Amino acid sequence: WAKSLGLLVEMWSTRVESNTITYNAAVSACEGGSEWAKALGLLSEMGSDRVNADTITYSATIGSCEHGQTTHHIVALLSQLSSQCRWLVS
């Protein structure tokens, strides 16, 4: 996970545009490393960078929270995802 986050930071510093795929790679690495706080931070950063999160992003973030046993974060993420799904359907 540390190497993945390092590459993302390097992209930002060299002004290479990040996208959903690059964020998903970093969030998935955080899930594998049980770094739930970092995964949540990346999800928040995606919003700041105006990069759309997708089901892969949410799945990996929820998975990392599950490893960290942070149930309240999981509930909040599922609620957020549910709101986005309603927006997509309407």
VEXDREN-827707 format. One record per atom (N, C-alpha, C): residue number from 1; residue in three letters; atom name; x, y, z. Coordinates in Angstrom, 3 decimals. Example, Ala and Ser with C-alpha at 12.3 -4.5 7.8 and 13.67 -1.06 7.14 Angstrom:
<nr 1 rest ala atom N u 13.190 v -5.690 w 7.800> .
<nr 1 rest ala atom CA u 12.300 v -4.500 w 7.800> .
<nr 1 rest ala atom C u 13.200 v -3.300 w 7.800> .
<nr 2 rest ser atom N u 12.850 v -2.250 w 7.080> .
<nr 2 rest ser atom CA u 13.670 v -1.060 w 7.140> .
<nr 2 rest ser atom C u 12.900 v 0.030 w 7.870> .
This chain:
<nr 1 rest trp atom N u 0.816 v -1.200 w 0.000> .
<nr 1 rest trp atom CA u 0.000 v 0.000 w 0.000> .
<nr 1 rest trp atom C u 0.855 v 1.256 w 0.000> .
<nr 2 rest ala atom N u 1.964 v 1.220 w 0.710> .
<nr 2 rest ala atom CA u 2.815 v 2.418 w 0.798> .
<nr 2 rest ala atom C u 3.384 v 2.789 w -0.569> .
<nr 3 rest lys atom N u 3.803 v 1.795 w -1.321> .
<nr 3 rest lys atom CA u 4.358 v 2.056 w -2.652> .
<nr 3 rest lys atom C u 3.280 v 2.616 w -3.582> .
<nr 4 rest ser atom N u 2.090 v 2.081 w -3.490> .
<nr 4 rest ser atom CA u 0.982 v 2.562 w -4.315> .
<nr 4 rest ser atom C u 0.653 v 4.021 w -4.000> .
<nr 5 rest leu atom N u 0.605 v 4.353 w -2.712> .
<nr 5 rest leu atom CA u 0.341 v 5.742 w -2.330> .
<nr 5 rest leu atom C u 1.487 v 6.654 w -2.755> .
<nr 6 rest gly atom N u 2.704 v 6.134 w -2.665> .
<nr 6 rest gly atom CA u 3.861 v 6.913 w -3.106> .
<nr 6 rest gly atom C u 3.794 v 7.244 w -4.584> .
<nr 7 rest leu atom N u 3.358 v 6.281 w -5.386> .
<nr 7 rest leu atom CA u 3.214 v 6.529 w -6.828> .
<nr 7 rest leu atom C u 2.125 v 7.558 w -7.107> .
<nr 8 rest leu atom N u 1.050 v 7.502 w -6.340> .
<nr 8 rest leu atom CA u -0.019 v 8.481 w -6.516> .
<nr 8 rest leu atom C u 0.469 v 9.885 w -6.166> .
<nr 9 rest val atom N u 1.193 v 10.008 w -5.093> .
<nr 9 rest val atom CA u 1.759 v 11.310 w -4.703> .
<nr 9 rest val atom C u 2.742 v 11.795 w -5.771> .
<nr 10 rest glu atom N u 3.537 v 10.889 w -6.293> .
<nr 10 rest glu atom CA u 4.478 v 11.261 w -7.360> .
<nr 10 rest glu atom C u 3.724 v 11.756 w -8.601> .
<nr 11 rest met atom N u 2.611 v 11.118 w -8.910> .
<nr 11 rest met atom CA u 1.794 v 11.587 w -10.036> .
<nr 11 rest met atom C u 1.329 v 13.012 w -9.797> .
<nr 12 rest trp atom N u 0.849 v 13.273 w -8.580> .
<nr 12 rest trp atom CA u 0.373 v 14.615 w -8.264> .
<nr 12 rest trp atom C u 1.491 v 15.641 w -8.374> .
<nr 13 rest ser atom N u 2.677 v 15.287 w -7.885> .
<nr 13 rest ser atom CA u 3.788 v 16.245 w -7.877> .
<nr 13 rest ser atom C u 4.316 v 16.532 w -9.275> .
<nr 14 rest thr atom N u 4.142 v 15.585 w -10.192> .
<nr 14 rest thr atom CA u 4.591 v 15.815 w -11.568> .
<nr 14 rest thr atom C u 3.437 v 16.245 w -12.470> .
<nr 15 rest arg atom N u 2.306 v 16.523 w -11.837> .
<nr 15 rest arg atom CA u 1.113 v 17.020 w -12.525> .
<nr 15 rest arg atom C u 0.539 v 16.040 w -13.550> .
<nr 16 rest val atom N u 0.752 v 14.746 w -13.307> .
<nr 16 rest val atom CA u 0.093 v 13.725 w -14.106> .
<nr 16 rest val atom C u -1.319 v 13.584 w -13.551> .
<nr 17 rest glu atom N u -2.300 v 13.667 w -14.424> .
<nr 17 rest glu atom CA u -3.686 v 13.639 w -13.968> .
<nr 17 rest glu atom C u -4.069 v 12.250 w -13.470> .
<nr 18 rest ser atom N u -4.616 v 12.209 w -12.266> .
<nr 18 rest ser atom CA u -5.105 v 10.947 w -11.723> .
<nr 18 rest ser atom C u -6.550 v 10.759 w -12.153> .
<nr 19 rest asn atom N u -6.980 v 9.507 w -12.180> .
<nr 19 rest asn atom CA u -8.348 v 9.201 w -12.583> .
<nr 19 rest asn atom C u -8.907 v 8.102 w -11.676> .
<nr 20 rest thr atom N u -10.072 v 7.636 w -11.992> .
<nr 20 rest thr atom CA u -10.714 v 6.607 w -11.170> .
<nr 20 rest thr atom C u -9.842 v 5.363 w -11.065> .
<nr 21 rest ile atom N u -9.213 v 4.978 w -12.142> .
<nr 21 rest ile atom CA u -8.390 v 3.762 w -12.147> .
<nr 21 rest ile atom C u -7.183 v 3.904 w -11.227> .
<nr 22 rest thr atom N u -6.513 v 5.041 w -11.268> .
<nr 22 rest thr atom CA u -5.337 v 5.210 w -10.412> .
<nr 22 rest thr atom C u -5.731 v 5.266 w -8.937> .
<nr 23 rest tyr atom N u -6.834 v 5.952 w -8.654> .
<nr 23 rest tyr atom CA u -7.319 v 5.976 w -7.272> .
<nr 23 rest tyr atom C u -7.742 v 4.583 w -6.824> .
<nr 24 rest asn atom N u -8.435 v 3.847 w -7.691> .
<nr 24 rest asn atom CA u -8.872 v 2.498 w -7.320> .
<nr 24 rest asn atom C u -7.687 v 1.599 w -6.992> .
<nr 25 rest ala atom N u -6.610 v 1.733 w -7.739> .
<nr 25 rest ala atom CA u -5.413 v 0.936 w -7.454> .
<nr 25 rest ala atom C u -4.884 v 1.255 w -6.061> .
<nr 26 rest ala atom N u -4.852 v 2.535 w -5.726> .
<nr 26 rest ala atom CA u -4.351 v 2.941 w -4.409> .
<nr 26 rest ala atom C u -5.300 v 2.499 w -3.292> .
<nr 27 rest val atom N u -6.610 v 2.667 w -3.505> .
<nr 27 rest val atom CA u -7.583 v 2.259 w -2.487> .
<nr 27 rest val atom C u -7.538 v 0.745 w -2.291> .
<nr 28 rest ser atom N u -7.426 v -0.005 w -3.385> .
<nr 28 rest ser atom CA u -7.334 v -1.466 w -3.288> .
<nr 28 rest ser atom C u -6.079 v -1.894 w -2.542> .
<nr 29 rest ala atom N u -4.981 v -1.178 w -2.763> .
<nr 29 rest ala atom CA u -3.750 v -1.475 w -2.023> .
<nr 29 rest ala atom C u -3.949 v -1.215 w -0.531> .
<nr 30 rest cys atom N u -4.677 v -0.156 w -0.206> .
<nr 30 rest cys atom CA u -4.976 v 0.135 w 1.203> .
<nr 30 rest cys atom C u -5.840 v -0.965 w 1.802> .
<nr 31 rest glu atom N u -6.769 v -1.488 w 1.013> .
<nr 31 rest glu atom CA u -7.603 v -2.587 w 1.506> .
<nr 31 rest glu atom C u -6.726 v -3.789 w 1.837> .
<nr 32 rest gly atom N u -5.800 v -4.121 w 0.937> .
<nr 32 rest gly atom CA u -4.906 v -5.249 w 1.163> .
<nr 32 rest gly atom C u -4.014 v -5.066 w 2.377> .
<nr 33 rest gly atom N u -3.686 v -3.814 w 2.676> .
<nr 33 rest gly atom CA u -2.832 v -3.518 w 3.823> .
<nr 33 rest gly atom C u -3.609 v -3.163 w 5.077> .
<nr 34 rest ser atom N u -4.921 v -3.322 w 5.037> .
<nr 34 rest ser atom CA u -5.794 v -2.981 w 6.172> .
<nr 34 rest ser atom C u -5.621 v -1.529 w 6.615> .
<nr 35 rest glu atom N u -5.429 v -0.654 w 5.670> .
<nr 35 rest glu atom CA u -5.243 v 0.776 w 5.948> .
<nr 35 rest glu atom C u -6.548 v 1.517 w 5.679> .
<nr 36 rest trp atom N u -7.546 v 1.270 w 6.526> .
<nr 36 rest trp atom CA u -8.874 v 1.828 w 6.295> .
<nr 36 rest trp atom C u -8.889 v 3.356 w 6.329> .
<nr 37 rest ala atom N u -8.124 v 3.969 w 7.205> .
<nr 37 rest ala atom CA u -8.120 v 5.437 w 7.300> .
<nr 37 rest ala atom C u -7.556 v 6.063 w 6.030> .
<nr 38 rest lys atom N u -6.532 v 5.445 w 5.482> .
<nr 38 rest lys atom CA u -5.956 v 5.952 w 4.235> .
<nr 38 rest lys atom C u -6.933 v 5.767 w 3.071> .
<nr 39 rest ala atom N u -7.638 v 4.633 w 3.047> .
<nr 39 rest ala atom CA u -8.635 v 4.389 w 1.999> .
<nr 39 rest ala atom C u -9.745 v 5.443 w 2.064> .
<nr 40 rest leu atom N u -10.218 v 5.743 w 3.265> .
<nr 40 rest leu atom CA u -11.236 v 6.786 w 3.426> .
<nr 40 rest leu atom C u -10.707 v 8.140 w 2.986> .
<nr 41 rest gly atom N u -9.444 v 8.411 w 3.303> .
<nr 41 rest gly atom CA u -8.825 v 9.669 w 2.882> .
<nr 41 rest gly atom C u -8.748 v 9.786 w 1.366> .
<nr 42 rest leu atom N u -8.418 v 8.683 w 0.703> .
<nr 42 rest leu atom CA u -8.350 v 8.691 w -0.759> .
<nr 42 rest leu atom C u -9.734 v 8.909 w -1.366> .
<nr 43 rest leu atom N u -10.754 v 8.276 w -0.788> .
<nr 43 rest leu atom CA u -12.113 v 8.470 w -1.286> .
<nr 43 rest leu atom C u -12.509 v 9.939 w -1.158> .
<nr 44 rest ser atom N u -12.167 v 10.557 w -0.064> .
<nr 44 rest ser atom CA u -12.433 v 11.983 w 0.130> .
<nr 44 rest ser atom C u -11.652 v 12.830 w -0.873> .
<nr 45 rest glu atom N u -10.407 v 12.462 w -1.075> .
<nr 45 rest glu atom CA u -9.546 v 13.192 w -2.025> .
<nr 45 rest glu atom C u -10.099 v 13.109 w -3.446> .
<nr 46 rest met atom N u -10.695 v 11.980 w -3.782> .
<nr 46 rest met atom CA u -11.299 v 11.837 w -5.113> .
<nr 46 rest met atom C u -12.355 v 12.915 w -5.332> .
<nr 47 rest gly atom N u -13.171 v 13.154 w -4.317> .
<nr 47 rest gly atom CA u -14.183 v 14.197 w -4.424> .
<nr 47 rest gly atom C u -13.564 v 15.568 w -4.611> .
<nr 48 rest ser atom N u -12.489 v 15.821 w -3.882> .
<nr 48 rest ser atom CA u -11.789 v 17.110 w -4.004> .
<nr 48 rest ser atom C u -11.178 v 17.290 w -5.387> .
<nr 49 rest asp atom N u -10.696 v 16.181 w -5.959> .
<nr 49 rest asp atom CA u -10.077 v 16.224 w -7.295> .
<nr 49 rest asp atom C u -11.096 v 16.095 w -8.421> .
<nr 50 rest arg atom N u -12.366 v 15.985 w -8.040> .
<nr 50 rest arg atom CA u -13.455 v 15.817 w -9.011> .
<nr 50 rest arg atom C u -13.267 v 14.563 w -9.868> .
<nr 51 rest val atom N u -12.824 v 13.501 w -9.198> .
<nr 51 rest val atom CA u -12.701 v 12.196 w -9.830> .
<nr 51 rest val atom C u -13.844 v 11.348 w -9.296> .
<nr 52 rest asn atom N u -14.582 v 10.734 w -10.190> .
<nr 52 rest asn atom CA u -15.747 v 9.948 w -9.788> .
<nr 52 rest asn atom C u -15.346 v 8.609 w -9.200> .
<nr 53 rest ala atom N u -15.894 v 8.316 w -8.042> .
<nr 53 rest ala atom CA u -15.729 v 6.998 w -7.434> .
<nr 53 rest ala atom C u -16.712 v 6.045 w -8.101> .
<nr 54 rest asp atom N u -16.339 v 4.776 w -8.202> .
<nr 54 rest asp atom CA u -17.230 v 3.780 w -8.783> .
<nr 54 rest asp atom C u -17.425 v 2.629 w -7.797> .
<nr 55 rest thr atom N u -18.071 v 1.580 w -8.238> .
<nr 55 rest thr atom CA u -18.339 v 0.457 w -7.339> .
<nr 55 rest thr atom C u -17.052 v -0.197 w -6.857> .
<nr 56 rest ile atom N u -16.017 v -0.185 w -7.673> .
<nr 56 rest ile atom CA u -14.724 v -0.744 w -7.261> .
<nr 56 rest ile atom C u -14.156 v 0.084 w -6.114> .
<nr 57 rest thr atom N u -14.239 v 1.395 w -6.234> .
<nr 57 rest thr atom CA u -13.745 v 2.284 w -5.185> .
<nr 57 rest thr atom C u -14.458 v 2.007 w -3.868> .
<nr 58 rest tyr atom N u -15.791 v 1.968 w -3.930> .
<nr 58 rest tyr atom CA u -16.565 v 1.739 w -2.707> .
<nr 58 rest tyr atom C u -16.329 v 0.343 w -2.143> .
<nr 59 rest ser atom N u -16.251 v -0.647 w -3.012> .
<nr 59 rest ser atom CA u -16.024 v -2.017 w -2.549> .
<nr 59 rest ser atom C u -14.692 v -2.131 w -1.809> .
<nr 60 rest ala atom N u -13.643 v -1.559 w -2.378> .
<nr 60 rest ala atom CA u -12.328 v -1.620 w -1.738> .
<nr 60 rest ala atom C u -12.292 v -0.815 w -0.447> .
<nr 61 rest thr atom N u -12.954 v 0.339 w -0.436> .
<nr 61 rest thr atom CA u -12.988 v 1.162 w 0.774> .
<nr 61 rest thr atom C u -13.772 v 0.453 w 1.872> .
<nr 62 rest ile atom N u -14.911 v -0.119 w 1.510> .
<nr 62 rest ile atom CA u -15.704 v -0.869 w 2.487> .
<nr 62 rest ile atom C u -14.913 v -2.071 w 2.994> .
<nr 63 rest gly atom N u -14.206 v -2.749 w 2.090> .
<nr 63 rest gly atom CA u -13.374 v -3.882 w 2.496> .
<nr 63 rest gly atom C u -12.290 v -3.485 w 3.480> .
<nr 64 rest ser atom N u -11.684 v -2.328 w 3.249> .
<nr 64 rest ser atom CA u -10.644 v -1.880 w 4.172> .
<nr 64 rest ser atom C u -11.236 v -1.534 w 5.529> .
<nr 65 rest cys atom N u -12.435 v -0.952 w 5.536> .
<nr 65 rest cys atom CA u -13.110 v -0.646 w 6.809> .
<nr 65 rest cys atom C u -13.505 v -1.930 w 7.524> .
<nr 66 rest glu atom N u -13.882 v -2.942 w 6.749> .
<nr 66 rest glu atom CA u -14.221 v -4.229 w 7.348> .
<nr 66 rest glu atom C u -13.009 v -4.829 w 8.054> .
<nr 67 rest his atom N u -11.841 v -4.742 w 7.417> .
<nr 67 rest his atom CA u -10.613 v -5.236 w 8.048> .
<nr 67 rest his atom C u -10.321 v -4.465 w 9.333> .
<nr 68 rest gly atom N u -10.619 v -3.166 w 9.316> .
<nr 68 rest gly atom CA u -10.378 v -2.329 w 10.489> .
<nr 68 rest gly atom C u -11.511 v -2.363 w 11.497> .
<nr 69 rest gln atom N u -12.542 v -3.129 w 11.187> .
<nr 69 rest gln atom CA u -13.708 v -3.271 w 12.062> .
<nr 69 rest gln atom C u -14.327 v -1.921 w 12.419> .
<nr 70 rest thr atom N u -14.448 v -1.078 w 11.417> .
<nr 70 rest thr atom CA u -15.049 v 0.244 w 11.615> .
<nr 70 rest thr atom C u -16.440 v 0.244 w 10.989> .
<nr 71 rest thr atom N u -17.366 v -0.381 w 11.676> .
<nr 71 rest thr atom CA u -18.726 v -0.587 w 11.170> .
<nr 71 rest thr atom C u -19.421 v 0.727 w 10.831> .
<nr 72 rest his atom N u -19.222 v 1.748 w 11.636> .
<nr 72 rest his atom CA u -19.903 v 3.018 w 11.378> .
<nr 72 rest his atom C u -19.475 v 3.622 w 10.045> .
<nr 73 rest his atom N u -18.215 v 3.428 w 9.654> .
<nr 73 rest his atom CA u -17.765 v 3.907 w 8.346> .
<nr 73 rest his atom C u -18.418 v 3.106 w 7.224> .
<nr 74 rest ile atom N u -18.563 v 1.808 w 7.430> .
<nr 74 rest ile atom CA u -19.191 v 0.954 w 6.414> .
<nr 74 rest ile atom C u -20.633 v 1.401 w 6.176> .
<nr 75 rest val atom N u -21.365 v 1.648 w 7.246> .
<nr 75 rest val atom CA u -22.758 v 2.096 w 7.121> .
<nr 75 rest val atom C u -22.820 v 3.424 w 6.376> .
<nr 76 rest ala atom N u -21.936 v 4.345 w 6.692> .
<nr 76 rest ala atom CA u -21.914 v 5.647 w 6.022> .
<nr 76 rest ala atom C u -21.584 v 5.497 w 4.537> .
<nr 77 rest leu atom N u -20.632 v 4.629 w 4.218> .
<nr 77 rest leu atom CA u -20.267 v 4.413 w 2.818> .
<nr 77 rest leu atom C u -21.410 v 3.768 w 2.034> .
<nr 78 rest leu atom N u -22.089 v 2.808 w 2.642> .
<nr 78 rest leu atom CA u -23.226 v 2.175 w 1.965> .
<nr 78 rest leu atom C u -24.346 v 3.182 w 1.730> .
<nr 79 rest ser atom N u -24.564 v 4.073 w 2.682> .
<nr 79 rest ser atom CA u -25.569 v 5.118 w 2.518> .
<nr 79 rest ser atom C u -25.182 v 6.063 w 1.379> .
<nr 80 rest gln atom N u -23.918 v 6.441 w 1.345> .
<nr 80 rest gln atom CA u -23.418 v 7.327 w 0.283> .
<nr 80 rest gln atom C u -23.559 v 6.650 w -1.076> .
<nr 81 rest leu atom N u -23.206 v 5.387 w -1.165> .
<nr 81 rest leu atom CA u -23.297 v 4.645 w -2.411> .
<nr 81 rest leu atom C u -24.753 v 4.511 w -2.841> .
<nr 82 rest ser atom N u -25.631 v 4.260 w -1.893> .
<nr 82 rest ser atom CA u -27.064 v 4.151 w -2.187> .
<nr 82 rest ser atom C u -27.596 v 5.459 w -2.767> .
<nr 83 rest ser atom N u -27.176 v 6.572 w -2.215> .
<nr 83 rest ser atom CA u -27.607 v 7.890 w -2.725> .
<nr 83 rest ser atom C u -27.125 v 8.098 w -4.150> .
<nr 84 rest gln atom N u -25.893 v 7.687 w -4.432> .
<nr 84 rest gln atom CA u -25.357 v 7.830 w -5.781> .
<nr 84 rest gln atom C u -26.095 v 6.938 w -6.759> .
<nr 85 rest cys atom N u -26.449 v 5.749 w -6.330> .
<nr 85 rest cys atom CA u -27.179 v 4.824 w -7.214> .
<nr 85 rest cys atom C u -28.543 v 5.382 w -7.560> .
<nr 86 rest arg atom N u -29.234 v 5.986 w -6.601> .
<nr 86 rest arg atom CA u -30.531 v 6.595 w -6.872> .
<nr 86 rest arg atom C u -30.394 v 7.727 w -7.880> .
<nr 87 rest trp atom N u -29.313 v 8.478 w -7.770> .
<nr 87 rest trp atom CA u -29.069 v 9.582 w -8.708> .
<nr 87 rest trp atom C u -28.836 v 9.032 w -10.112> .
<nr 88 rest leu atom N u -28.117 v 7.919 w -10.225> .
<nr 88 rest leu atom CA u -27.841 v 7.331 w -11.534> .
<nr 88 rest leu atom C u -29.090 v 6.770 w -12.188> .
<nr 89 rest val atom N u -30.003 v 6.226 w -11.383> .
<nr 89 rest val atom CA u -31.213 v 5.606 w -11.910> .
<nr 89 rest val atom C u -32.225 v 6.660 w -12.352> .
<nr 90 rest ser atom N u -32.312 v 7.766 w -11.630> .
<nr 90 rest ser atom CA u -33.327 v 8.774 w -11.965> .
<nr 90 rest ser atom C u -32.938 v 9.655 w -13.119> .
